[in-house]
């Protein structure tokens, strides 16, 4: 962990290009474990797995914005060229980095399952969650169960999985989520602005059954968006190998 940004980053592979994997709100970098097995066989360069600020093993920020989170990530990214694959919130941060505003030489970025439409009620609920302190649970099992629900991973990751370990911490005689509730206050992305600002090739994708990013809305924003058959919001956890065609598109952009 870098002592300045206090961002937790795992580094794998060698050479280039560098792939940066960014998880969604409430999760940790462990959601990419399955894809990591695919990358070990197929990816031609390095890949970085990040715990976003305020998540898992990374320190919180004083306040959360897409720019502030992207800046924290940018300090950890080296290599040229860089490609980014981000899920949900991580996808927004990938597009933010693709603007070039943070000094990262992003050649291509894929946003998977980004929530495009936000109602006033949804934003108000998120702001309410951001203002609440973390609940302390009597047992680790209860905290893990809450973590699964917050990360949208219930039914996809076993409660006893080691992959969940970074998502909870001991506190005040019990257990709570490692997630900083303030991260819920990051707000809604300006997708039109982000796509217009991108200085890299951009791919948008979502699972066919993703309730947060319905295919029709996705294609309204990006007609060439990719829909992953039979998969939901956490497509990267449900079927990691199904993401390889997306990564091939990113590689094609680098090689062009």
C-alpha positions as a LaTeX table, in Angstrom:
\begin{tabular}{lrrr}
\hline
Residue & $x$ (\AA) & $y$ (\AA) & $z$ (\AA) \\
\hline
Unk1 & 0.00 & 0.00 & 0.00 \\
Unk2 & 1.30 & 3.44 & $-0.94$ \\
Unk3 & 1.89 & 5.54 & 2.18 \\
Unk4 & 0.80 & 8.76 & 0.46 \\
Unk5 & $-2.48$ & 7.71 & $-1.13$ \\
Unk6 & $-2.98$ & 4.69 & 1.13 \\
Unk7 & $-4.62$ & 2.87 & $-1.76$ \\
Unk8 & $-4.42$ & $-0.91$ & $-1.82$ \\
Unk9 & $-3.21$ & $-2.23$ & $-5.18$ \\
Unk10 & $-2.25$ & $-5.75$ & $-6.25$ \\
Unk11 & 0.12 & $-5.98$ & $-9.21$ \\
Unk12 & 0.30 & $-9.04$ & $-11.46$ \\
Unk13 & 2.10 & $-10.02$ & $-14.65$ \\
Unk14 & 4.78 & $-8.09$ & $-16.44$ \\
Unk15 & 5.28 & $-6.04$ & $-19.58$ \\
Unk16 & 2.61 & $-4.06$ & $-21.35$ \\
Unk17 & $-0.08$ & $-3.03$ & $-21.84$ \\
Unk18 & $-1.19$ & $-2.38$ & $-18.26$ \\
Unk19 & $-4.78$ & $-3.31$ & $-17.42$ \\
Unk20 & $-6.41$ & $-1.56$ & $-14.45$ \\
Unk21 & $-9.39$ & $-3.34$ & $-12.84$ \\
Unk22 & $-11.81$ & $-1.18$ & $-10.85$ \\
Unk23 & $-14.65$ & $-2.72$ & $-8.85$ \\
Unk24 & $-18.07$ & $-1.26$ & $-8.07$ \\
Unk25 & $-19.50$ & 0.52 & $-5.05$ \\
Unk26 & $-19.53$ & $-1.67$ & $-1.94$ \\
Unk27 & $-17.24$ & $-4.37$ & $-3.33$ \\
Unk28 & $-13.46$ & $-4.88$ & $-3.20$ \\
Unk29 & $-10.83$ & $-5.89$ & $-5.71$ \\
Unk30 & $-11.38$ & $-9.56$ & $-4.84$ \\
Unk31 & $-14.36$ & $-9.62$ & $-7.23$ \\
Unk32 & $-11.80$ & $-9.88$ & $-10.05$ \\
Unk33 & $-10.25$ & $-13.15$ & $-8.81$ \\
Unk34 & $-12.05$ & $-15.25$ & $-11.41$ \\
Unk35 & $-11.05$ & $-12.91$ & $-14.22$ \\
Unk36 & $-7.50$ & $-12.99$ & $-12.90$ \\
Unk37 & $-7.33$ & $-16.68$ & $-13.75$ \\
Unk38 & $-8.32$ & $-15.83$ & $-17.32$ \\
Unk39 & $-5.77$ & $-13.02$ & $-17.49$ \\
Unk40 & $-2.96$ & $-15.26$ & $-16.25$ \\
Unk41 & $-3.40$ & $-17.36$ & $-19.39$ \\
Unk42 & $-4.31$ & $-14.70$ & $-21.93$ \\
Unk43 & $-3.37$ & $-11.14$ & $-20.99$ \\
Unk44 & $-0.10$ & $-10.07$ & $-22.66$ \\
Unk45 & 1.02 & $-7.57$ & $-20.03$ \\
Unk46 & 0.48 & $-6.47$ & $-16.43$ \\
Unk47 & $-2.75$ & $-5.99$ & $-14.55$ \\
Unk48 & $-3.51$ & $-4.00$ & $-11.43$ \\
Unk49 & $-6.35$ & $-4.80$ & $-9.03$ \\
Unk50 & $-7.41$ & $-1.82$ & $-6.94$ \\
Unk51 & $-9.51$ & $-1.44$ & $-3.81$ \\
Unk52 & $-11.25$ & 1.87 & $-4.46$ \\
Unk53 & $-10.81$ & 4.65 & $-1.87$ \\
Unk54 & $-12.94$ & 3.94 & 1.18 \\
Unk55 & $-13.33$ & 0.28 & 0.24 \\
Unk56 & $-11.72$ & $-2.87$ & 1.58 \\
Unk57 & $-8.05$ & $-2.32$ & 2.38 \\
Unk58 & $-7.87$ & 1.25 & 1.06 \\
Unk59 & $-8.14$ & 4.33 & 3.25 \\
Unk60 & $-11.20$ & 6.60 & 3.07 \\
Unk61 & $-11.27$ & 10.06 & 1.53 \\
Unk62 & $-12.46$ & 13.16 & 3.32 \\
Unk63 & $-15.17$ & 13.52 & 0.68 \\
Unk64 & $-16.04$ & 11.60 & $-2.44$ \\
Unk65 & $-16.25$ & 12.75 & $-6.03$ \\
Unk66 & $-15.47$ & 10.96 & $-9.27$ \\
Unk67 & $-12.51$ & 13.27 & $-9.82$ \\
Unk68 & $-11.14$ & 12.79 & $-6.32$ \\
Unk69 & $-11.36$ & 9.02 & $-6.56$ \\
Unk70 & $-9.84$ & 8.99 & $-10.04$ \\
Unk71 & $-6.95$ & 11.14 & $-8.83$ \\
Unk72 & $-6.20$ & 8.66 & $-6.03$ \\
Unk73 & $-6.16$ & 5.81 & $-8.54$ \\
Unk74 & $-4.05$ & 7.74 & $-11.03$ \\
Unk75 & $-1.21$ & 8.06 & $-8.52$ \\
Unk76 & $-0.91$ & 4.26 & $-8.48$ \\
Unk77 & $-0.96$ & 3.61 & $-12.23$ \\
Unk78 & 2.22 & 3.33 & $-14.24$ \\
Unk79 & 2.95 & 1.92 & $-17.65$ \\
Unk80 & 2.09 & 2.98 & $-21.18$ \\
Unk81 & $-0.29$ & 2.15 & $-22.71$ \\
Unk82 & $-2.97$ & 1.68 & $-20.07$ \\
Unk83 & $-6.38$ & 0.11 & $-20.51$ \\
Unk84 & $-9.12$ & 0.17 & $-17.88$ \\
Unk85 & $-11.96$ & $-2.23$ & $-17.14$ \\
Unk86 & $-14.32$ & $-0.89$ & $-14.50$ \\
Unk87 & $-17.60$ & $-2.18$ & $-13.12$ \\
Unk88 & $-20.45$ & 0.16 & $-12.14$ \\
Unk89 & $-18.80$ & 2.94 & $-10.08$ \\
Unk90 & $-15.44$ & 1.60 & $-11.25$ \\
Unk91 & $-16.64$ & 2.00 & $-14.84$ \\
Unk92 & $-17.39$ & 5.67 & $-14.21$ \\
Unk93 & $-13.91$ & 6.10 & $-12.74$ \\
Unk94 & $-12.43$ & 4.37 & $-15.78$ \\
Unk95 & $-14.16$ & 6.85 & $-18.07$ \\
Unk96 & $-13.00$ & 9.69 & $-15.82$ \\
Unk97 & $-9.40$ & 8.51 & $-16.19$ \\
Unk98 & $-9.92$ & 8.19 & $-19.97$ \\
Unk99 & $-10.40$ & 11.97 & $-20.11$ \\
Unk100 & $-6.66$ & 12.40 & $-19.74$ \\
Unk101 & $-7.20$ & 14.96 & $-16.97$ \\
Unk102 & $-5.29$ & 12.88 & $-14.43$ \\
Unk103 & $-2.15$ & 12.16 & $-16.44$ \\
Unk104 & $-2.80$ & 8.46 & $-17.08$ \\
Unk105 & $-2.14$ & 7.42 & $-20.71$ \\
Unk106 & $-5.40$ & 5.51 & $-21.14$ \\
Unk107 & $-5.67$ & 4.03 & $-24.62$ \\
Unk108 & $-8.97$ & 2.22 & $-24.11$ \\
Unk109 & $-11.58$ & 1.88 & $-21.36$ \\
Unk110 & $-14.56$ & $-0.38$ & $-20.79$ \\
Unk111 & $-17.41$ & 0.55 & $-18.46$ \\
Unk112 & $-19.39$ & $-2.52$ & $-17.40$ \\
Unk113 & $-22.84$ & $-2.17$ & $-15.82$ \\
Unk114 & $-22.76$ & 1.59 & $-15.24$ \\
Unk115 & $-26.04$ & 2.89 & $-13.84$ \\
Unk116 & $-27.05$ & 5.60 & $-16.29$ \\
Unk117 & $-30.40$ & 6.83 & $-14.98$ \\
Unk118 & $-30.78$ & 8.17 & $-11.44$ \\
Unk119 & $-34.00$ & 9.44 & $-9.90$ \\
Unk120 & $-34.18$ & 12.11 & $-7.24$ \\
Unk121 & $-35.35$ & 9.52 & $-4.75$ \\
Unk122 & $-32.37$ & 7.28 & $-5.50$ \\
Unk123 & $-29.92$ & 10.12 & $-5.03$ \\
Unk124 & $-31.62$ & 11.13 & $-1.79$ \\
Unk125 & $-31.42$ & 7.55 & $-0.51$ \\
Unk126 & $-27.71$ & 7.39 & $-1.41$ \\
Unk127 & $-27.08$ & 10.67 & 0.40 \\
Unk128 & $-28.88$ & 9.29 & 3.45 \\
Unk129 & $-26.69$ & 6.19 & 3.45 \\
Unk130 & $-23.60$ & 8.38 & 3.15 \\
Unk131 & $-24.58$ & 10.25 & 6.30 \\
Unk132 & $-25.11$ & 7.15 & 8.45 \\
Unk133 & $-22.28$ & 5.59 & 10.48 \\
Unk134 & $-21.45$ & 1.96 & 9.87 \\
Unk135 & $-23.51$ & $-0.44$ & 11.94 \\
Unk136 & $-21.50$ & $-2.69$ & 14.25 \\
Unk137 & $-22.65$ & $-6.32$ & 14.15 \\
Unk138 & $-22.17$ & $-8.75$ & 17.04 \\
Unk139 & $-20.58$ & $-11.40$ & 14.81 \\
Unk140 & $-18.34$ & $-11.51$ & 11.76 \\
Unk141 & $-20.89$ & $-13.71$ & 9.98 \\
Unk142 & $-23.55$ & $-11.00$ & 10.29 \\
Unk143 & $-21.19$ & $-8.36$ & 8.96 \\
Unk144 & $-20.23$ & $-10.60$ & 6.04 \\
Unk145 & $-23.88$ & $-11.16$ & 5.23 \\
Unk146 & $-24.41$ & $-7.40$ & 5.13 \\
Unk147 & $-21.34$ & $-7.00$ & 2.95 \\
Unk148 & $-22.71$ & $-9.47$ & 0.42 \\
Unk149 & $-25.95$ & $-7.51$ & 0.19 \\
Unk150 & $-24.30$ & $-4.10$ & $-0.08$ \\
Unk151 & $-21.94$ & $-5.32$ & $-2.80$ \\
Unk152 & $-24.72$ & $-7.06$ & $-4.73$ \\
Unk153 & $-22.92$ & $-10.37$ & $-4.33$ \\
Unk154 & $-25.49$ & $-12.38$ & $-2.38$ \\
Unk155 & $-25.91$ & $-15.72$ & $-4.12$ \\
Unk156 & $-22.75$ & $-15.19$ & $-6.17$ \\
Unk157 & $-20.06$ & $-15.43$ & $-3.48$ \\
Unk158 & $-20.22$ & $-17.92$ & $-0.62$ \\
Unk159 & $-20.40$ & $-16.28$ & 2.83 \\
Unk160 & $-17.39$ & $-18.31$ & 3.95 \\
Unk161 & $-15.25$ & $-17.28$ & 0.95 \\
Unk162 & $-11.85$ & $-15.74$ & 1.71 \\
Unk163 & $-12.68$ & $-13.19$ & $-0.98$ \\
Unk164 & $-14.97$ & $-11.46$ & 1.50 \\
Unk165 & $-12.33$ & $-11.01$ & 4.19 \\
Unk166 & $-11.28$ & $-7.48$ & 3.12 \\
Unk167 & $-14.88$ & $-6.28$ & 3.25 \\
Unk168 & $-15.24$ & $-6.39$ & 7.06 \\
Unk169 & $-13.16$ & $-5.25$ & 10.03 \\
Unk170 & $-13.30$ & $-5.62$ & 13.81 \\
Unk171 & $-14.64$ & $-2.57$ & 15.61 \\
Unk172 & $-16.06$ & $-1.65$ & 19.02 \\
Unk173 & $-16.30$ & $-5.22$ & 20.23 \\
Unk174 & $-17.96$ & $-6.45$ & 17.04 \\
Unk175 & $-17.65$ & $-6.31$ & 13.27 \\
Unk176 & $-18.54$ & $-3.70$ & 10.68 \\
Unk177 & $-18.12$ & $-3.13$ & 6.98 \\
Unk178 & $-14.74$ & $-1.82$ & 5.85 \\
Unk179 & $-16.66$ & 0.35 & 3.38 \\
Unk180 & $-16.74$ & 4.05 & 4.25 \\
Unk181 & $-20.45$ & 5.01 & 4.05 \\
Unk182 & $-19.42$ & 8.40 & 2.67 \\
Unk183 & $-18.71$ & 6.72 & $-0.68$ \\
Unk184 & $-22.46$ & 6.46 & $-1.25$ \\
Unk185 & $-22.51$ & 10.24 & $-1.64$ \\
Unk186 & $-20.44$ & 10.30 & $-4.82$ \\
Unk187 & $-23.55$ & 11.16 & $-6.87$ \\
Unk188 & $-24.69$ & 10.40 & $-10.41$ \\
Unk189 & $-22.28$ & 10.43 & $-13.34$ \\
Unk190 & $-22.56$ & 12.80 & $-16.29$ \\
Unk191 & $-22.33$ & 10.08 & $-18.92$ \\
Unk192 & $-22.76$ & 12.46 & $-21.83$ \\
Unk193 & $-19.95$ & 14.64 & $-20.56$ \\
Unk194 & $-17.65$ & 11.71 & $-19.77$ \\
Unk195 & $-18.10$ & 10.15 & $-23.20$ \\
Unk196 & $-17.50$ & 13.50 & $-24.89$ \\
Unk197 & $-14.35$ & 14.10 & $-22.84$ \\
Unk198 & $-12.81$ & 10.67 & $-23.42$ \\
Unk199 & $-9.49$ & 10.73 & $-25.25$ \\
Unk200 & $-9.46$ & 6.95 & $-25.49$ \\
Unk201 & $-11.45$ & 4.25 & $-27.23$ \\
Unk202 & $-14.50$ & 3.52 & $-25.05$ \\
Unk203 & $-16.58$ & 0.35 & $-24.81$ \\
Unk204 & $-19.77$ & 0.22 & $-22.76$ \\
Unk205 & $-21.22$ & $-3.15$ & $-21.76$ \\
Unk206 & $-23.76$ & $-4.72$ & $-19.44$ \\
Unk207 & $-25.35$ & $-8.04$ & $-18.71$ \\
Unk208 & $-28.56$ & $-8.79$ & $-20.53$ \\
Unk209 & $-30.34$ & $-9.11$ & $-17.18$ \\
Unk210 & $-28.74$ & $-6.14$ & $-15.43$ \\
Unk211 & $-31.57$ & $-4.21$ & $-13.73$ \\
Unk212 & $-29.27$ & $-1.27$ & $-13.02$ \\
Unk213 & $-28.18$ & $-0.88$ & $-16.64$ \\
Unk214 & $-30.92$ & $-2.15$ & $-18.95$ \\
Unk215 & $-29.66$ & $-2.92$ & $-22.47$ \\
Unk216 & $-32.09$ & $-0.52$ & $-24.14$ \\
Unk217 & $-30.88$ & 2.41 & $-22.03$ \\
Unk218 & $-27.27$ & 1.41 & $-22.55$ \\
Unk219 & $-27.67$ & 1.36 & $-26.32$ \\
Unk220 & $-29.51$ & 4.67 & $-26.25$ \\
Unk221 & $-26.33$ & 6.18 & $-24.83$ \\
Unk222 & $-23.95$ & 4.11 & $-26.92$ \\
Unk223 & $-25.42$ & 2.29 & $-29.94$ \\
Unk224 & $-22.39$ & $-0.01$ & $-30.23$ \\
Unk225 & $-22.60$ & $-1.14$ & $-26.59$ \\
Unk226 & $-22.07$ & $-4.83$ & $-25.85$ \\
Unk227 & $-24.79$ & $-6.87$ & $-24.14$ \\
Unk228 & $-23.60$ & $-10.04$ & $-22.40$ \\
Unk229 & $-26.16$ & $-12.79$ & $-22.90$ \\
Unk230 & $-27.82$ & $-14.20$ & $-19.81$ \\
Unk231 & $-25.76$ & $-12.24$ & $-17.29$ \\
Unk232 & $-26.73$ & $-9.71$ & $-14.63$ \\
Unk233 & $-25.18$ & $-6.71$ & $-12.94$ \\
Unk234 & $-22.11$ & $-8.56$ & $-11.66$ \\
Unk235 & $-21.28$ & $-10.25$ & $-14.95$ \\
Unk236 & $-17.58$ & $-10.30$ & $-14.09$ \\
Unk237 & $-18.32$ & $-12.50$ & $-11.08$ \\
Unk238 & $-21.04$ & $-14.61$ & $-12.70$ \\
Unk239 & $-18.95$ & $-15.60$ & $-15.73$ \\
Unk240 & $-15.46$ & $-14.07$ & $-15.81$ \\
Unk241 & $-14.55$ & $-15.69$ & $-19.14$ \\
Unk242 & $-17.48$ & $-13.91$ & $-20.81$ \\
Unk243 & $-15.53$ & $-10.66$ & $-20.42$ \\
Unk244 & $-12.63$ & $-11.79$ & $-22.58$ \\
Unk245 & $-14.19$ & $-10.46$ & $-25.83$ \\
Unk246 & $-14.40$ & $-7.04$ & $-24.16$ \\
Unk247 & $-10.73$ & $-7.23$ & $-23.25$ \\
Unk248 & $-9.89$ & $-8.25$ & $-26.80$ \\
Unk249 & $-11.60$ & $-5.09$ & $-28.01$ \\
Unk250 & $-9.46$ & $-3.06$ & $-25.62$ \\
Unk251 & $-6.35$ & $-4.80$ & $-26.91$ \\
Unk252 & $-7.39$ & $-4.13$ & $-30.50$ \\
Unk253 & $-7.61$ & $-0.43$ & $-29.67$ \\
Unk254 & $-4.09$ & $-0.51$ & $-28.22$ \\
Unk255 & $-2.70$ & $-2.30$ & $-31.26$ \\
Unk256 & $-4.45$ & $-0.10$ & $-33.83$ \\
\hline
\end{tabular}
